[in-house]
Amino acid sequence: MARQIVIGDVHGHYETLMRLLEALDPDRDDRIDFLGDLIDRGPHSAKVLNLVMNEPSYFTIRGNHEEMMLASFPDGDVDEQALQCWLAGGGRTTVDSYEKLSEIEIHLEWLQTIPMYRDLGEVWLVHAGVDPNLPIEQQSSQQFCWIRDPFHRQTQPYFSDKLIVTGHTITFTFPGVQPGQLAKGRGWLDIDTGAYTLESGWLTAIDVTQRRIYQANVWHETVRSSDWNDLIVDVPPGDVRPRRFALN
């Protein structure tokens, strides 16, 4: 049976991603979806983009870091204010990862084509979340790529028949969640375990089909897999407020 695999925020950590993919050992029929934030902070963003862009069985949605990169170069021009914001938010390492600046243009064109979310039936993928008070057609990148508290505080699932899988908010910023653990709320599962953070370093993938979790660590060569439920922590509904970390 072909597997459905979802990978959290890579943030330019190409070598760790390759170790994670080796552990996953996907067949050619398996589908791998990324949750955005492929870039920034880690040293090899250009390599990560090339990998995902050129592999037919890999798909991605747009994250807030891709949004910042695109906003920096609107219509082939340069928006200085947006550029400085992006560079300060981790974009400097992305720029440094390119050997040829012409490659940036190729990646910008590709990033324009990727969607904000994907409906895969059992799971619904989006980078940050949704506004629980608005229908999908009334939401924009501001919700899909940036939202936090209103989404996490919802007391009822947004979808009755789908699990929303997100990245964006580092899981150990939720109450009771330790580095490397995943956070689960009412109808949503957050798998951004903070690959770029010193506290964690874990890059996480979930195998939706076989109900397994795979992780590789940025700071050491540890790779591990576990049952679906072993690393998932339920966070309380209602007034759930992750403690603030870096802009992610």
BANU-388614 format. One line per field, with one value per residue (C-alpha): chain; x, y, z; residue number from 1. Coordinates in Angstrom, 2 decimals, padded with zeros to 5 digits. Each point is the difference from the previous one (the first is absolute). Example, Ala and Ser with C-alpha at 12.3 -4.5 7.8 and 13.67 -1.06 7.14 Angstrom:
residues 2
chaine <- A, A
c1 <- 012.30, 001.37
c2 <- -004.50, 003.44
c3 <- 007.80, -000.66
num <- 1, 2
//
This chain:
residues 248
chaine <- A, A, A, A, A, A, A, A, A, A, A, A, A, A, A, A, A, A, A, A, A, A, A, A, A, A, A, A, A, A, A, A, A, A, A, A, A, A, A, A, A, A, A, A, A, A, A, A, A, A, A, A, A, A, A, A, A, A, A, A, A, A, A, A, A, A, A, A, A, A, A, A, A, A, A, A, A, A, A, A, A, A, A, A, A, A, A, A, A, A, A, A, A, A, A, A, A, A, A, A, A, A, A, A, A, A, A, A, A, A, A, A, A, A, A, A, A, A, A, A, A, A, A, A, A, A, A, A, A, A, A, A, A, A, A, A, A, A, A, A, A, A, A, A, A, A, A, A, A, A, A, A, A, A, A, A, A, A, A, A, A, A, A, A, A, A, A, A, A, A, A, A, A, A, A, A, A, A, A, A, A, A, A, A, A, A, A, A, A, A, A, A, A, A, A, A, A, A, A, A, A, A, A, A, A, A, A, A, A, A, A, A, A, A, A, A, A, A, A, A, A, A, A, A, A, A, A, A, A, A, A, A, A, A, A, A, A, A, A, A, A, A, A, A, A, A, A, A
c1 <- 000.00, 001.30, 000.76, -001.01, 002.89, 000.04, 003.19, 000.16, 001.98, 003.44, 001.46, 002.93, 001.36, 000.68, 002.30, -002.44, -002.81, 002.01, 000.53, -003.71, -000.87, 002.44, -001.78, -003.38, 001.30, -002.89, -001.05, -000.60, -003.76, 000.16, -001.04, 001.96, -001.48, 001.87, -001.72, 001.94, 002.88, 002.45, 002.34, 001.78, 002.13, 001.70, 003.04, -001.31, -003.35, 000.82, 000.73, -003.26, -001.98, 001.75, -000.75, -003.71, -000.48, 001.54, -001.37, -003.37, -001.26, 000.77, -002.53, -000.04, -002.25, 001.08, 001.27, 000.49, 003.71, -000.78, -002.52, 002.72, 002.37, -002.64, -000.98, 003.63, 000.00, -003.43, -000.37, 003.74, 000.74, 001.37, -002.09, 002.68, -002.20, -001.23, 003.53, 001.44, -002.80, 000.71, 003.76, -000.47, -002.45, 002.46, 000.23, 003.68, 001.01, -002.22, 001.68, 003.41, -000.97, -000.13, 003.06, -001.69, -002.54, -001.75, -001.19, -002.03, -002.10, -000.74, -001.08, -002.12, -001.89, -000.61, -001.06, -002.65, -001.66, -000.28, -003.33, -000.84, -001.56, -000.71, -003.00, 001.14, -003.24, 000.87, 002.37, -000.12, 003.39, 000.67, 003.07, -001.38, -003.71, -003.35, -002.29, -002.67, -002.59, 000.37, -000.75, 003.04, -000.89, 000.14, 003.49, 003.34, 003.72, -000.30, -001.94, 001.52, 003.63, 000.02, -002.91, 000.62, -002.23, -003.50, 000.70, 001.54, -002.73, -002.88, -002.05, -001.63, 001.70, -000.16, -000.70, -002.20, 001.75, 003.59, 003.04, 001.75, 003.77, 002.15, 003.48, 000.90, -000.42, 002.77, -001.61, 001.97, -001.37, -003.35, -000.68, 001.14, 001.75, 003.69, 002.57, -000.52, -003.65, -002.94, -002.95, -003.62, -003.04, -003.65, 000.18, 003.63, 003.48, 003.13, 003.21, 002.50, 002.40, 002.45, 002.78, 002.01, -000.28, 002.71, -002.66, -001.16, 001.69, -002.59, -001.38, -003.21, -001.89, -003.27, -001.01, -003.76, -000.61, 001.96, -000.51, 003.69, 002.20, 003.55, 002.52, 003.58, 002.02, 001.93, 002.55, 000.95, -000.52, -002.84, -002.87, -002.99, -003.49, -002.91, -003.65, -002.43, -001.14, 003.31, 001.09, -003.37, -001.11, -003.57, -000.09, -003.03, -002.75, -001.11, 002.54, 003.08, 002.79, 003.39, 002.80, 001.74, 003.21, 001.91, -001.92, -000.53
c2 <- 000.00, 003.45, 002.12, 003.59, 001.75, 003.57, 001.84, 003.07, 003.22, -000.80, 003.53, -000.66, -003.06, -002.08, -002.61, -000.72, -000.28, -002.54, -002.12, 000.20, -001.08, -002.90, -001.15, 000.33, -002.03, 001.02, -002.09, 001.71, -000.20, 001.72, 003.65, 002.49, 003.38, 002.84, 002.59, 003.03, 001.89, -001.97, 002.98, 002.39, -000.44, -003.24, 000.02, -001.71, 001.50, 000.03, -003.75, -000.70, 001.96, -001.79, -003.38, 000.63, 001.82, -002.75, -003.17, -000.99, -001.73, 003.01, 002.78, 003.07, 002.78, 003.55, 001.08, 003.46, -000.09, -000.66, 002.85, 002.32, -001.03, 000.59, 003.35, 001.11, -000.33, 001.03, -000.19, -000.36, 003.17, 000.46, 001.21, 001.33, 000.03, -003.55, -001.13, 001.34, -001.69, -003.31, 000.23, 000.75, -002.91, -002.60, 000.83, 000.93, -003.66, -000.76, 002.66, -001.32, -003.53, 000.91, -000.40, 001.91, 002.74, -001.08, -003.09, 002.26, 001.07, -003.63, -000.74, 003.15, -001.02, -003.46, 001.30, 002.12, -003.21, -001.92, 000.02, 001.31, -003.31, -003.53, -002.22, -003.63, -001.44, -001.34, 002.89, 003.65, 001.70, 003.67, 001.75, 001.98, -000.74, 001.55, 002.57, -002.16, 002.74, 000.32, -002.32, -001.07, 002.16, 003.16, -000.72, 001.09, -000.48, 002.04, -002.87, -002.97, 001.05, 002.10, -000.69, -001.32, 000.64, 000.06, -003.30, -001.72, 001.18, -001.52, -002.38, -001.84, -001.50, 002.19, -003.09, -002.84, -002.58, 001.25, 000.50, 003.31, -000.54, 003.11, 001.25, 003.64, -000.01, -001.93, -002.78, 000.34, 003.54, -001.56, -000.75, -003.48, -000.81, -000.92, 000.46, -002.69, -000.60, 000.88, 002.13, -000.99, 002.19, -000.11, -001.21, 000.97, -001.48, 002.17, -001.75, 002.91, -001.29, 002.85, -001.42, 003.22, 000.49, -000.90, -001.35, -002.62, -000.43, -002.61, -000.05, -002.02, -002.04, -001.85, -003.06, 000.48, -003.39, -002.16, 002.29, 000.48, 002.99, 000.40, 002.54, 001.06, 002.43, 002.99, 000.11, -003.66, -002.95, -001.57, -001.36, -001.63, -001.31, -000.69, -000.90, 002.78, 000.58, -000.23, 003.59, 001.76, 002.13, 001.28, 003.69, 001.43, 001.66, 003.55, 002.61, -001.74, 002.52, -001.31, 001.92, 002.29, -001.18, 001.32, 001.08, -003.32
c3 <- 000.00, -000.92, 003.05, 000.71, 001.76, 001.33, 001.00, 002.24, -000.28, -001.45, 000.22, -002.30, 001.81, -003.09, 001.52, 002.81, -002.52, -001.99, 003.12, 000.73, -003.53, 000.27, 003.16, -001.72, -002.96, -002.27, -002.98, -003.33, 000.57, 003.39, 000.17, 002.11, 000.89, 001.68, 002.17, -001.22, 001.60, -002.09, 000.21, 002.40, 003.11, -001.09, -002.30, -003.17, -000.98, -003.72, 000.10, 001.81, -002.58, -002.87, 001.54, 000.57, -003.30, -002.12, 001.61, -001.56, 003.16, 002.23, 000.55, 002.19, 001.17, 000.69, 003.41, 001.45, -000.87, -003.65, 000.26, 001.28, -002.78, -002.67, 001.50, -000.23, -003.79, -001.33, -003.78, -000.52, 001.98, 003.52, 002.93, 002.36, 003.10, -000.56, -000.86, 003.25, 001.94, -001.72, 000.50, 003.70, 000.33, -001.27, -003.68, 000.14, 000.21, -002.98, -002.14, 001.10, -001.06, -003.71, -002.18, -002.82, 000.57, -003.20, 001.90, 002.27, -002.98, -000.86, 003.54, 000.23, -003.13, 001.43, 003.42, -001.68, -001.22, 003.26, 001.88, 003.46, 001.08, -001.19, 000.65, 000.08, 001.26, 003.44, 000.68, -001.01, -000.21, 000.72, 001.34, 002.96, 000.31, -000.80, 001.55, 001.66, -000.54, -003.78, -002.91, -002.01, -003.00, 002.15, 001.36, -001.40, 000.51, 003.18, 001.57, -001.85, 000.53, 003.17, 002.37, 003.53, 003.03, -001.55, -001.73, 003.00, 002.39, -001.94, 002.12, -002.92, -003.07, -003.10, -002.12, 001.21, -002.17, -000.47, 002.20, -000.66, 000.01, 000.47, 000.66, 000.82, 003.79, 001.73, 001.98, 003.23, 000.39, 000.94, 003.69, 000.99, -003.29, 000.10, -002.80, -002.63, 000.90, -002.26, 001.12, -000.65, 000.53, -001.04, -003.56, -000.62, 000.31, 000.06, -001.12, 000.01, 002.66, -000.47, -002.15, 000.14, 003.78, 002.49, 002.35, -002.49, -003.36, -001.01, -003.54, -000.08, -002.60, 000.53, -001.97, -000.09, -001.62, 002.43, 003.02, 000.77, 000.84, -001.33, 001.24, -000.74, 002.09, -001.32, 002.82, 000.09, -002.33, 001.96, -002.09, 001.63, -000.74, 002.30, 000.08, -000.95, 003.59, 001.83, -000.68, -000.35, 002.96, 000.34, 000.85, 001.79, -002.04, 000.48, 001.03, -001.41, -000.36, -001.08, 001.64, -002.44, -001.59, -003.00, -003.09, -001.71
num <- 1, 2, 3, 4, 5, 6, 7, 8, 9, 10, 11, 12, 13, 14, 15, 16, 17, 18, 19, 20, 21, 22, 23, 24, 25, 26, 27, 28, 29, 30, 31, 32, 33, 34, 35, 36, 37, 38, 39, 40, 41, 42, 43, 44, 45, 46, 47, 48, 49, 50, 51, 52, 53, 54, 55, 56, 57, 58, 59, 60, 61, 62, 63, 64, 65, 66, 67, 68, 69, 70, 71, 72, 73, 74, 75, 76, 77, 78, 79, 80, 81, 82, 83, 84, 85, 86, 87, 88, 89, 90, 91, 92, 93, 94, 95, 96, 97, 98, 99, 100, 101, 102, 103, 104, 105, 106, 107, 108, 109, 110, 111, 112, 113, 114, 115, 116, 117, 118, 119, 120, 121, 122, 123, 124, 125, 126, 127, 128, 129, 130, 131, 132, 133, 134, 135, 136, 137, 138, 139, 140, 141, 142, 143, 144, 145, 146, 147, 148, 149, 150, 151, 152, 153, 154, 155, 156, 157, 158, 159, 160, 161, 162, 163, 164, 165, 166, 167, 168, 169, 170, 171, 172, 173, 174, 175, 176, 177, 178, 179, 180, 181, 182, 183, 184, 185, 186, 187, 188, 189, 190, 191, 192, 193, 194, 195, 196, 197, 198, 199, 200, 201, 202, 203, 204, 205, 206, 207, 208, 209, 210, 211, 212, 213, 214, 215, 216, 217, 218, 219, 220, 221, 222, 223, 224, 225, 226, 227, 228, 229, 230, 231, 232, 233, 234, 235, 236, 237, 238, 239, 240, 241, 242, 243, 244, 245, 246, 247, 248
//
